[in-house]
Amino acid sequence: MTVIRDRFARWMYQQGRPNRLARILNRISALQFRSGVAPRNWVTLEVLGRRTGMPVTFPLVLADYQGKRYLVSMLGIHANWVANVRAAGGHAVIHHGSRESVLLEDVDAGARAPILRRYLAIAPGARPHMAVDRAAPLRDFERVAARYPVFHVTHDPAQQAEQPSAVRAPNRLLGAGLMLLGTAVAAVAVLGPLVSGVLRYRTSPTSLNQIIGGDAAALAVVAPVTVALWVLALRGHPAAPVLTLAPSIFVVYTYTQLILGNEYLRWPGNVERFFPLLLAVFILAAALALRAWHGTPSEGLPATSARADRAAGIVLLVIAAFVVVGLHLPNFVDALRDSPNSVQYLSSPTAFWLVKLMDLGIVVPAAIAVGIGALRHQQWARKPMYALLGAYTLIGASVTGMAITMAARNDPDASAATIAGATLMTALLAAVTCYLYQPLFRPPMSPAP
């Protein structure tokens, strides 16, 4: 298993350069590391690009040795971030929850060996890429030391950008709401059919399979994302309000269906006893969405490039087409027949038409309107673009969970094509969303003197 994992790691960095998959994973890791929701030595390095002059970020492991901090290039002297650091005179920024301006100084090859050994001890992801075993004697590290740049990290107060106190101040009210929302979403999922079965929805087996898949996505994706945003809000990160829109919109969307989509007089269950809880979660999510929307002025968001707007616009239009043609058109046509065949429609018509109304009446028009606005590089589209792409990514994860659960439980409406389509759409959404969110985590940097 270790051999396969190492080969896969090397495949992602052939010839010392990350391939497309590695770049996507690096973007996700960079967002995670800089938020602080990671071990303290997992950091995001930000440095000015030597060609573009724009900030470039990369996830790295910070090695500690004899009370000092070091960054190591596991890919050697040709790594892009190494060239950028040297072109910037060593001036950079390290993020891990907070922002620290640093000065990176090259360590002589003769002094690198013990640092490289310490680095391999705490950075398992680097081991497949370095030509020495972590348990090798020090002389083996000395032989390869010249191939792997090492930088001594020191604080650089001269480059420390002073942020306004309003930005640094923790957003405690927003943070409390996010923590409460994440806890509530996880609690409802645990109470539901996925875990304990205490909460029994009045719906058909097909719809129940979808709820189970949605609960799995809520526990694995939505609740952790919401808690991560809670950390950002408590640390006063300026991106916290606009990012809050995604899980808030997701919860409003899904809980509308959980409350109204039951066949209350047809199927057994006790969901009505949990109506106060579901209603409270719905109201909390709606309140957070409103607060986040009004707390995010469009003019305060970072300017997006024409390329980013074009990518976001295309993805939003593709989402609209996929929802209409891939998810709803086949069973909608079936429902219009004199004798429909769809098990989902016949067993839970309320949920069937509710989802049709919300997706075709809200999701699709919103995606088309904002997608066209993004393609036209309109400023008004910037805030809803952030909100919709984030929310649709979470909804995509939920739909993927539903499709997989239905197949695993041999649901008659399960489809391999739906699993493949939902998985690909969610992966595309996640990649574009991470790409679009990057400017939200880039504070202004001054060029190195």
N, C-alpha and C positions, 0 to 999 in steps of 0.2 A: 504493500500500500504506500509506503514511504517513497519507494522508487517511482511509482506512478505519479505521486504528488510532485516530486522533484522534477520529473520530466515535463509535467504540465507547467510548472513555474518557469522552467527554462524556455519552453515554447512561447510563453507570453512575452519574453524579453530576448528574442533571438537577435544576435549581433548587437547586444547591448541597448536595444531600443524597445520600448513597450509597443505591443501591437494594439489593435483597436479595443479588444476586450480588456487588456491591461489598463489602457487609458480610462476606460469607463470605470473600472474598479478603483483606480487611483483617485478619480474625481469623487466617488462615493466615500472612500476612506479619508480624503482631505476634508470633506464636510464633517465627517464624524469626528476626526481628530481635533479639528479646530473648535468644535462645540464643547470639548472637554468631556464628552461621554465616551471615555476610553482610558486605558492606563496612562499615568501621568507622563511616561516617557514616549508616548505616541503623539507626535506633534505634526503640524502642518507648516511647512516652510513657504514663505512668500518673498519673492525677489523680483526685481524689475527684469523683464525680458531684454536680452542684449540687442535684439533686432527690432522689436515692437515698442519697447519702452513701457509696456503695460505689465501690471503685476501678474506673475505666474506662480501657481501654488503646486505643492507636491507633498504627499505624506511621507514622513521619515520616522525613524526610531532614534531617539536621543540617548546616546551612551554616556554613562557616568563612569569616571575613572579617577581615583585619588582626589575626589572632591571637585573635579572639573567636568564640564559638559563637552561632548563632541558629537559631530555629525559625520557619518561615514557614507561613501558612495559604494554601494554593493555592486554597481555595474561598471565601476572603474572610472578612468580619467575622461571618457567620452560622454558621460552622463550629461544631459541637457542642463540640469540644475547646477552642476559643478561649473559649467561654462558661464552660466548666468551670474552665479555668485562672484566669480573672479572678475567678470566684466563690470560688476557693480561695486568693485572695490571691497567686497566682503560685507557690504551693508545689506541687511535683510530683516525680516520680521518672522518671529515664531509665534504660532497660535496654539493654545490649548486652553480653551475657555476664555482666557484673557489674551491680550496682545502685548508682545515684548519686542522692542527693537533691539537687534543684536548685531554684533560685529563678528564675522567668521574669518578666522586666520588659519592659513595652511599650516599643517604640522609637518615637519621634516620627515622624510621617509624612514630615517633611522630611529625615530621615536614612536612610530606608528604601531609596532607589533603588539604590545600589551593592550593598546586601545582596540585594535582589531579583534583580539581574542575576547575582550570584554563585550564588544559589539555582537559577535556571533553567539555569545552566551545568552543575550537577552533579545536577539532578533532572529527567531527561527525562519522567518520568511526570506532572509538574506542568504541562508546557508546553501541553497542549491546554486547560487550565482557566484560564489567565491571559491577559489581554487585551493582551499585549505579546510581541513576538518576542525570543528570547534574544539575537539579534544587533543589536537596536535600540539607538540611542544612549541615553545616560543620561537625556536630557530626556524620552524617552518613558516610562521607568520612573518619573520624577518625577511625570508626569501621572496615573499609576494607583496611586501608592504608598499613597494613603489607603484604597484598597479592599482591601488585603492586609495584615492584621496581621503584625507581626514582633516576636518576643520575644528579648531578650538572655538567654542561658543562663549562669548562674553557679552554682558549687557552694554548697550550703546545708548547712553542717555542723550547724546547730541542729536540722535535721530528719532527720539521718542516723540511721536505726534500727540499733542495734548488734545484730548477729546472734551467736548462740552459736558458739563456736569449733568445736564438733562439726559445725555446719551448713556453716561456711566451709571446713572441711578437705576437700581433694580426696579423692574416693573412688577411689584409684588402682587397687585390685584390680578393682572393678566396671568402671572405665574401661578397664583393660587387657583384660578379658574382652570388652567391647563392641567394642573396636577389632579384636581377634582374630576375633570373630564376623563383623563386617562384612567384613573382609578375606577370611575363609574363604568366606562366601556368594558374594562377587564372584568368587573364584577358581574355585569349582565351576561357576558360571554360564559363565565364560570357557572352562573345560575342556570344557563340554558342547556339545550340537549347535548352540546359537545362534551360537557364535563359532568355536571351533577344531575341535570334533568329536573331540578326543582321548578324551574320556569318551563311550563309546557304550552307551546303555542298552539292555537286552534287552526291548524292548517293541514294540508295534505302531505303524504310522505315525500313527494317531489319537492314541495316548497320547504319542508323540514330539512331535506338534504341541503338545500341552498342556504338555509339559516345556519346549519352546522358549518358549512364552508366559510360563510361570512364571519362566524364567531372565531374560527381558526385564524382568519386574516386579522381580525380585531386584536386577538391576543399576540400574534406574531409580528404584526406590522403597526397597526394604528395606535395601540396603547404605548408601545415603546417610542414611536415618533412624537406622540403628545408629551410624554415625560421628557424627552430630549428638548423639546421646545420650552418646557417648564424651566429647565436649566438655563437656556438662553435668556428667557425673560427675567429670571432672578439675577442674572449677571448683567442685565441692562443692555443686551445686544440689540442694536437698532433693527435687525432683521426679524426679531421675534414677532411683532404684530402682523406683518404681511404673511409670514409663514404659518401663523395661527389659523389663517383662513382655510387652509387645506383640510386639517382634521375636523374643524368646526363644520364646514360645508358637508364633509363626508358623513358626519354623525347626523346632521339634520336630514340628509337624503335617506340614509338607511333606517333611521328610527321612525321616520314617517311611514315607511313600509312595514316596520315591525309592529307599529301601533294600528294602522288602518288596514293592513293586508290580511288580517285573520278572517276566517269564516266563523264568526262568533256563534252562530246558531246551527252550525252544521257539524263541526269537528269537536271532539273532546279536548279539554285543556283547562288551564287556569290563568291564562295570560292577563285576564282582566284584573286579577288581584295585584298584578305588578304594574298596572297602569300608572299609578303615582310615580313609581321609580322611572319608568320609561319616559313619562312626561317631563320629569325633572331633568333627565339627561338631555332631552330635546330642547328644553328652554335654556339650559346652561350652554349648549352648543350654539344656539341661535344668538344668545347674548354675547358670547365670545366672538362670533362672526361679526356682529354689528360693531362691537368695540374695536376689533382688529381692523375692520374696514375704515371706520372713522379715524382710527389712530394711525393710518398709513396714507399720508398725502401723496398723490401721484407725482407731484413735482419733487418730492423728497426721495423717490426711488432712483437708483442709479440708472443712467442712460443705457439702453440696450443697443447693441449693434444691429445693422440691417440684416446680417447673417443670422443672429439669434432670433430676431423677429420673424424672419422668413421660416426658420426651422420650426418655431412655435406655431406660426400660422398654418403651416402645412400639416403638422401633427394634429392640431385641433380639427382641421377639416377632415383628416383621415379618421379621427375618432368619430366624428359625426356620421361619416359614411359607414364605418364599421358597425356602429350602434344600429343604424337604420337597416342596412343590408344584411350584416352578419348575424345580429342578435334578434331583431324583431320582425323583419319582413317575412321569413318562412312561416313562423307560427301565427303571425297576424293574418296572412292569407288563409291559413288553415282555419282560423277562428271565424272567418267570413263565410265559410261553407255551410251548407244546410246540416251536414253531419261532421263536425270537427273531430279530428283524431288526436290532437295534442293532449297528453295526460295532464300536463300542467294546467291547461285551460279548463278541462273538464272537471278537475278536482279542486282547483282554487281560482275560480273566475275573478274574485275580488282582487287578489294579489296580481293576477295576470293583467287586468286593465289598469290597476294603479301604477304598475311599473311602466306600462305603455304610456300612460299619461305623463309620468314624471320624465321618462327618457325622451320621448318624442315631443313633449310639450315644453320641457325645460332644458335638459342636457343638450340635445341636438341644436336647438336654436341658439343657446348661449355659446356653444362651441363654434357654430358658423359665424355668428356676429363678431365674437372676439378674434376668431381666426382671420377673418377678412380685415379687421382693424389692425391686427399684428402684421399682416402682409403689406398693408399700406403704411406701416411704421407710424401709426397714430399714437399719441401720448396717452389718450384716454384708455387705450387697450392694455396698457402696461400692468396696472394693478389687477384687473380681472384675469389677465394672462397668467400671472403668478398664481392666483387663487385657483383657477380652473385646472391648470396643469397639475398642481399638487393634489387637488381633490380627485381629479380623474385618475391619477396614479394610484391613490388609495382605493378608489372604486374598482380599478382594474385588478388590483391585488385581491380584492374581495370576490370579484367575478371569477377570477382564476381559481380561487379556493373553492367556490361553489361548483365550478365545472369539474374539478378534480374529485371533490367529494361525491358528486352525482355518479361519476364513473366508478369510483371505488365501491359505492354501495349498489351498483347495478341498477341505477335508475333508468326507466325506459326512455326518458328524454335526454339521457347523457349522449354526448357526441365527442368523438376524438377531434373533429374539426373545431368545435367550440373551445376545447382545451388548448389546442395549438394556436388558434386565433387570439384567445384571451391572454395566453402566455406571451406571445410575440408583441401584442399591443401593450401589455404592461411593461415589458422590457424596454420597448421603444419610448414609452412615456417616462419611465424612470431615468433613462439616459438623457433625454431632452430636458427633463425637469432639473436634474443635477447640473447640466450645462447652463441652463437659464438662471439657476439660483446662485451660481458662483459669484457674480458681481455683488450680491447682497452681503457677502463675507469679505469684501475687499475694501478696507478703509483706505483713504487717500495716502499715497506714498510720495515722498519727495525724492527726486532723482539724487543719486549719490553725488557728492561734490567732486 
